Amino acid sequence: LAALRKFARLARAALRLGALSTPVMLTAPLGRYERTRDLWWRYFLWSTHAAGPTAIKLAQWASSREDRFPKEFCDRFAHLQDDAPAHA
C-alpha cells in the first residue's frame, strides 16, 4: 500500500510538471515573433515559478551561465537571483 501511494505521488508530480512544460514547448515558436515574444517569456517564467523550488533553482543557475544559455534567457530569468519567491 505504501508503494502504491508513493507511485501515485510520483505520477501526480510528473503529470503536473508535464502540464506546465508542454504548453511552453508547444508554443516556443511564438518566442521568435516580436508581437508574441514578451507574452511567451512571461508564460515561461510563470510556469517555472509554478513548477516549484527545484525548477526555480535550476533557472537561477541557468540564468547565471551566459556562456551556455541565450542572453535573452539569462536576462529574463536574472531577477530570480535576487527576487525568487520564498518556499516552505
C-alpha positions in Angstrom: 0.0 0.0 0.0 2.9 2.4 0.8 4.5 1.7 -2.5 1.2 2.4 -4.3 0.9 5.8 -2.5 4.5 6.7 -3.4 3.9 5.8 -7.0 0.7 7.8 -7.1 2.5 10.9 -5.7 5.3 10.5 -8.3 2.7 10.1 -11.1 0.8 13.2 -9.9 4.0 15.2 -9.8 5.1 14.0 -13.3 1.6 14.9 -14.7 1.8 18.4 -13.1 5.2 19.1 -14.5 4.1 17.8 -17.9 1.1 20.0 -17.8 3.2 23.0 -17.0 6.0 22.4 -19.5 4.1 21.1 -22.5 2.5 24.4 -23.4 5.9 26.1 -23.1 7.4 23.7 -25.5 4.5 23.7 -28.0 4.4 27.5 -28.1 8.1 28.0 -28.3 7.9 29.2 -31.9 5.9 32.2 -30.6 9.1 33.4 -28.8 10.6 34.2 -32.2 8.0 36.8 -33.2 8.2 40.3 -31.9 4.4 40.5 -31.2 4.3 37.4 -29.0 7.8 37.2 -27.6 7.1 39.0 -24.3 3.9 37.0 -23.7 5.7 33.8 -24.3 8.6 34.7 -22.0 6.2 35.7 -19.2 4.4 32.4 -19.5 7.8 30.6 -19.4 8.7 32.4 -16.3 5.3 31.8 -14.7 5.5 28.1 -15.4 8.9 28.0 -13.9 7.6 29.6 -10.7 4.6 27.2 -10.7 6.9 24.2 -11.1 8.3 24.8 -7.7 11.6 25.5 -5.9 13.7 22.9 -7.8 12.8 24.5 -11.2 13.5 27.9 -9.8 16.9 26.8 -8.5 17.7 25.3 -11.9 16.6 28.6 -13.7 18.7 30.6 -11.2 21.7 28.5 -12.1 21.0 28.6 -15.9 20.4 32.4 -15.9 23.9 32.9 -14.5 25.5 30.9 -17.3 25.6 33.3 -20.3 28.3 31.1 -21.8 25.8 28.2 -22.0 22.4 29.8 -22.5 21.0 32.5 -24.7 21.4 36.1 -23.5 17.7 36.7 -23.6 17.0 33.8 -21.4 19.7 34.9 -18.9 18.3 38.5 -18.9 14.7 37.4 -18.5 15.4 35.0 -15.6 18.2 37.0 -13.9 15.7 38.5 -11.4 15.4 35.1 -9.9 18.9 35.6 -8.5 17.6 38.2 -6.0 13.8 38.0 -6.3 13.0 34.3 -6.0 9.7 33.6 -4.2 10.1 32.1 -0.7 9.1 28.5 -0.2 8.3 26.4 2.8 
